[in-house]
Amino acid sequence: MSKQLHKNFTDDQVKSLLEKYSKGEIKLNYILQMLKIKRSRFFELLAKYRQDPDNFSIQYERKTINRKIDPDIERNIVKELQIEKNLIKAKEVPIKWYNYSYIKDLLEQKYSQKVSLPTIIDRAKRNNFYFPQSQAKFPSKSQTFFHS
């Protein structure tokens, strides 16, 4: 069963339990077991219910947009990846791979923008600035170094 109350119960079901508790018809422990919540969460719900019983809801509403980064941060990531790409292409510079950690540090220092490393790698893949890691070459079982 899911841990999220709004996925397991409807507003009316929870409202009914809170109403019965308020009238003294059912005990607290029964509701806690039924809803699978702790006492503190129950009393938060009860206070919310008592404040406005008609509009009471347990539905979750996200306050911020999920998985979005600022367009300025996106532009700066691509800009720094392009600079890094130019360094990799330059034959006189001994750089062969992108240094995503360096780009992360650079974004923090130069632009005061905090970005996670997986986000930078994701943007590198989306904008064709990504080199897959080459696999280490080990001899196969048929290629042995020692003959018996």
Disulfide bonds with the S-S distance in Angstrom:
none
